[in-house]
Amino acid sequence: MADTDSKDRAGRVTKVRTLADLAKIAGVSPGTVSRALAGNSLVNTKTREKIEAIAREHGFRPNQMASKLRRQKTGVIGIAIPLGHDVRQKISDAFFMTLLGHLAAELTEKGYDLMLRRVIPAQDEDWLDRFIGSGMVDGVIVIGQSDQFERIEEVADGYLPMVVWGNHQEGQRHCVVGTNNRLGGKLAAERLIASGVKEIAFLGDTQAIEFAARFAGAKEVAEKMGVRIRVLPTHLSPERTGEEIAEHLREIEGKVDGIFAATDTIAVTCLKEIRERGIDVPRQLKVVGFDDLPISSQTAPPLTTVRQDIAAGAKGLVDLLLRRLAGDDTESLVLPPHLIIRETA
């Protein structure tokens, strides 16, 4: 591409070498520039024409070698984990590690390597465009919608080989694989209420789409049965979870007799804190988790939980992505949840 001097909106001289340089001049994001120069209909006509005019004025042309690389197969699938709702959560979280293990097995069996990225959207609003446009991956699997639903929807309009692990909503445009979270929440609440619970506390962060759906399902059942349910915001970052749960238990002791934890990770930490407080489970307090991770059968007492088939989900993610790489615009896959009854409820 041409290497020319220009000025940004503040009057500073800048070299026009990259999409980022052009974006500064146009006053938009690099992702918008990329989509505009590619003729993507997501960019409105006025903005696209403005960007094209600036590009022509400064002799800017997309790097042909990079474009060629993007058209070639890399044999690599990108896996992105956006953490917009909980920036301190770790990839070492038991759910992520379980799903990543199954994905690695499925992808390597198909002859693909993996490229993994933990993403903090607040630090890079174009994280998904940048990953897709890097030329280093043939397709992308996004693990979790976090608070990035609209961003994922926008990219899905112009990029076919992407599949997302998450919650399915009627009318959404991106292809998703995941559990029926709302039904899972219903199963959890039904079990607690059938066990004699009179008031339920939901431990989780309802800003995350999957967790919000789990709470919505539980709330529907609780309201129907005349049982009170409250949200106690709980994060998944290791340095916060224990402290938050300890504070919640101090608040609800003697008032709440049932806990629905948004994940098994939260439920396991909850059982530890409950044991330290000398509260009897399930006689004084009943607990239900969500995921059925391997550790859930090893807690004391063993955890009652809602099982989502993570192995089947990983296979579905890979199968749908490969079909999309072949040009097939696939439907989403919603897996049924199953209640696994053990000793905590």
C-alpha positions in Angstrom: 0.0 0.0 0.0 1.1 3.6 -0.4 3.1 5.2 2.4 1.8 8.8 2.6 1.7 11.6 5.2 -1.7 12.8 6.3 -3.3 14.6 9.3 -5.8 13.3 11.7 -8.7 15.3 13.1 -6.5 17.0 15.6 -4.2 18.2 12.9 -1.3 15.8 13.8 0.8 14.4 10.9 0.4 10.7 10.6 1.7 8.0 8.2 -1.1 6.0 6.4 0.3 2.5 6.5 -2.5 0.5 8.2 -6.2 0.2 8.7 -5.6 1.8 12.1 -4.0 4.8 10.5 -6.9 5.3 8.2 -9.3 4.8 11.0 -7.7 7.7 13.0 -8.1 10.0 10.0 -11.7 9.0 9.4 -12.6 9.1 13.1 -13.9 5.6 13.2 -12.7 2.2 14.4 -10.4 -0.1 12.5 -13.1 -2.7 12.2 -15.4 -0.1 10.6 -12.7 0.7 8.0 -12.1 -2.9 7.3 -15.8 -3.6 6.7 -16.2 -0.4 4.7 -13.4 -1.3 2.3 -14.8 -4.8 2.0 -18.1 -3.3 0.9 -19.9 -4.8 4.0 -23.5 -3.6 4.2 -23.2 -3.2 7.9 -21.5 0.2 7.3 -24.0 2.9 6.3 -23.5 4.3 2.8 -22.4 7.8 4.0 -19.7 6.4 6.2 -18.5 3.9 3.6 -18.2 6.6 0.9 -16.3 8.8 3.3 -13.8 6.1 4.1 -13.4 5.1 0.5 -12.8 8.7 -0.5 -10.1 9.1 2.2 -8.5 5.8 1.1 -8.3 7.0 -2.5 -7.0 10.4 -1.5 -4.0 8.9 0.3 -3.4 6.1 -2.1 -4.3 3.5 0.5 -4.8 -0.1 -0.9 -5.3 -3.2 1.2 -2.2 -5.2 1.6 -2.4 -7.8 -1.2 -0.1 -10.3 0.4 -2.3 -10.3 3.6 -5.4 -10.6 1.5 -3.9 -13.6 -0.3 -2.9 -15.2 3.0 -6.5 -14.8 4.2 -7.8 -16.6 1.2 -5.5 -19.6 1.8 -6.2 -22.3 4.4 -4.2 -22.2 7.6 -5.3 -25.4 9.2 -6.0 -23.3 12.4 -9.2 -22.7 14.2 -9.4 -19.6 16.4 -11.1 -19.9 19.8 -12.0 -16.7 21.5 -13.2 -16.3 25.1 -14.7 -12.8 25.6 -14.9 -11.7 29.3 -16.8 -8.4 29.1 -19.0 -9.2 32.1 -16.2 -10.5 34.4 -12.7 -9.2 33.3 -10.9 -11.1 36.2 -12.3 -14.5 35.3 -9.6 -17.0 34.3 -9.4 -19.4 31.4 -8.4 -22.0 34.1 -12.0 -22.0 35.2 -13.2 -25.6 35.3 -15.9 -25.1 32.8 -13.6 -23.5 30.2 -11.0 -26.2 30.7 -13.5 -29.0 30.3 -14.9 -27.5 27.1 -11.5 -26.7 25.7 -10.4 -30.2 26.3 -13.3 -31.6 24.3 -12.8 -29.0 21.6 -9.1 -29.8 21.3 -9.9 -33.5 20.9 -12.5 -32.9 18.2 -10.4 -30.4 16.2 -7.2 -32.3 16.2 -9.0 -35.4 15.1 -10.2 -33.4 12.1 -6.6 -32.2 11.4 -6.9 -28.7 12.8 -4.7 -26.8 15.3 -6.1 -24.3 17.8 -5.3 -20.6 18.5 -6.7 -19.5 21.8 -7.4 -15.9 22.9 -8.8 -14.5 26.1 -10.4 -11.2 25.3 -11.3 -8.2 27.4 -13.7 -6.3 25.0 -13.3 -3.0 26.9 -9.7 -2.9 25.9 -10.3 -3.8 22.3 -13.8 -3.2 20.9 -12.7 -4.7 17.5 -11.5 -7.9 19.1 -13.6 -10.2 16.9 -12.9 -8.3 13.6 -9.2 -8.3 14.4 -9.1 -12.0 15.1 -11.1 -12.9 11.9 -9.1 -10.5 9.8 -5.7 -11.6 11.0 -5.2 -14.2 8.2 -4.1 -16.7 10.8 -7.3 -18.7 11.2 -9.8 -20.5 8.9 -12.7 -20.1 11.2 -13.6 -19.0 14.8 -15.4 -20.6 17.8 -16.5 -18.0 20.4 -16.9 -19.5 23.9 -19.6 -17.5 25.7 -21.6 -14.4 24.5 -20.7 -12.5 27.7 -22.0 -8.9 27.1 -21.0 -9.1 23.4 -24.2 -10.3 21.8 -24.6 -7.3 19.5 -20.9 -7.4 18.4 -21.2 -11.1 17.6 -24.5 -10.4 15.7 -22.8 -7.7 13.5 -19.9 -9.9 12.6 -22.1 -12.9 11.8 -23.8 -10.9 9.1 -20.7 -10.9 7.0 -18.6 -13.8 8.2 -20.0 -17.4 7.8 -17.3 -19.7 9.5 -18.1 -18.7 13.1 -20.0 -20.7 15.7 -20.7 -19.6 19.3 -21.1 -21.5 22.5 -23.9 -19.7 24.3 -27.6 -19.1 24.8 -30.0 -19.2 21.8 -32.6 -16.4 21.4 -35.4 -16.4 18.9 -34.5 -14.5 15.8 -30.7 -14.2 16.5 -28.4 -14.2 13.5 -25.3 -15.9 14.8 -25.1 -19.7 14.9 -25.0 -21.0 18.5 -24.5 -24.3 20.2 -25.5 -24.6 23.9 -27.9 -25.8 26.5 -31.5 -24.7 26.9 -30.5 -22.6 29.9 -34.0 -21.4 30.7 -35.3 -25.0 31.0 -32.2 -25.8 33.1 -33.1 -23.0 35.5 -36.6 -24.4 35.7 -35.3 -27.9 36.6 -33.1 -26.4 39.3 -36.0 -24.5 40.9 -38.4 -27.3 40.7 -36.0 -29.6 42.5 -35.4 -27.1 45.3 -39.1 -26.5 45.8 -39.9 -30.2 45.7 -37.3 -30.6 48.4 -39.2 -28.2 50.6 -37.4 -25.0 50.0 -39.4 -21.8 50.8 -36.9 -19.2 49.6 -34.3 -19.4 46.9 -31.1 -17.4 46.4 -29.6 -17.3 42.9 -25.8 -16.9 43.0 -24.4 -15.6 39.7 -24.0 -12.6 37.4 -27.1 -12.0 35.4 -25.3 -9.7 33.0 -24.0 -12.8 31.4 -26.6 -14.0 28.9 -26.5 -17.7 29.8 -26.8 -17.0 33.5 -29.6 -14.5 32.9 -31.6 -17.3 31.1 -30.9 -19.7 34.0 -32.2 -17.2 36.5 -35.3 -16.4 34.3 -36.3 -20.1 34.2 -35.9 -20.5 37.9 -37.8 -17.2 38.6 -40.7 -18.4 36.4 -41.1 -21.6 38.4 -40.6 -19.8 41.8 -43.2 -17.2 41.1 -45.7 -19.8 39.8 -45.2 -21.8 43.1 -45.3 -18.8 45.3 -41.7 -19.1 46.4 -39.5 -16.0 46.8 -36.3 -15.9 44.8 -33.5 -13.3 44.9 -30.3 -12.6 43.0 -27.0 -12.4 44.9 -24.5 -11.2 42.3 -21.5 -13.6 42.3 -18.5 -13.4 40.0 -16.3 -16.2 38.8 -12.9 -14.6 39.3 -11.1 -16.7 41.9 -10.1 -13.7 44.1 -13.7 -12.5 44.4 -15.9 -15.6 44.5 -15.1 -16.8 48.0 -15.4 -13.4 49.6 -18.7 -12.7 47.8 -20.2 -16.0 48.8 -19.1 -15.6 52.4 -20.8 -12.2 52.5 -24.0 -13.7 50.9 -24.1 -16.5 53.5 -23.9 -14.0 56.3 -26.8 -12.0 54.7 -29.1 -15.0 54.1 -28.4 -17.3 57.0 -31.7 -18.3 58.7 -33.7 -16.6 55.9 -33.0 -18.6 52.8 -33.1 -22.4 52.7 -32.2 -23.0 49.0 -29.4 -21.9 46.7 -29.3 -22.2 43.0 -25.7 -21.6 41.8 -25.3 -20.4 38.2 -22.3 -22.8 37.8 -20.8 -25.8 39.5 -17.7 -23.7 40.2 -19.8 -21.3 42.3 -21.6 -24.2 43.9 -18.4 -25.9 45.0 -17.1 -22.7 46.5 -20.4 -22.2 48.2 -20.3 -25.7 49.8 -16.9 -25.0 51.2 -18.0 -21.7 52.8 -21.2 -23.4 54.1 -19.2 -26.1 55.7 -16.9 -23.6 57.4 -20.0 -21.9 58.9 -21.2 -25.2 60.3 -24.4 -25.2 58.3 -25.8 -28.6 57.5 -26.4 -29.5 53.8 -29.1 -30.5 52.9 -31.0 -30.3 56.2 -30.6 -26.6 56.8 -29.6 -25.4 53.3 -30.1 -27.1 49.9 -27.8 -26.4 46.9 -28.2 -27.0 43.2 -25.5 -26.2 40.7 -25.3 -26.1 36.9 -22.9 -27.9 34.4 -22.3 -31.3 36.0 -18.5 -30.8 35.9 -16.4 -33.8 37.0 -15.8 -32.2 40.4 -19.6 -32.1 41.2 -19.7 -35.8 42.1 -16.7 -35.4 44.4 -17.9 -32.7 46.7 -19.0 -33.3 50.3 -21.9 -34.0 50.0 -22.1 -34.8 46.3 -23.7 -31.9 44.4 -27.1 -32.0 42.8 -26.8 -30.1 39.5 -28.2 -29.5 36.1 -26.2 -31.3 33.5 -25.3 -29.7 30.1 -23.6 -32.2 27.8 -20.3 -30.4 27.2 -18.8 -33.2 25.1 -21.8 -33.2 22.8 -21.6 -29.4 22.7 -18.0 -29.5 21.6 -18.7 -32.0 18.9 -21.6 -29.8 17.7 -19.5 -26.7 17.6 -16.8 -28.4 15.5 -19.3 -30.2 13.2 -21.3 -26.9 12.5 -18.1 -24.9 12.0 -16.8 -27.4 9.4 -20.1 -27.3 7.6 -19.9 -23.5 7.6 -16.3 -23.6 6.2 -17.8 -25.6 3.4 -20.3 -22.8 2.7 -23.4 -24.2 4.5 -25.4 -21.6 6.5 -26.3 -23.9 9.4 -29.0 -23.6 12.1 -28.2 -23.4 15.8 -28.0 -26.5 18.0 -29.8 -26.3 21.4 -29.1 -29.2 23.8 -31.5 -30.5 26.5 -30.5 -30.1 30.1 -30.8 -33.0 32.6 -31.3 -32.8 36.4 -28.6 -34.9 38.2 -29.9 -35.7 41.7 -27.2 -36.3 44.3 -27.2 -35.3 48.0 -27.2 -31.5 48.3 -30.9 -31.2 47.3 
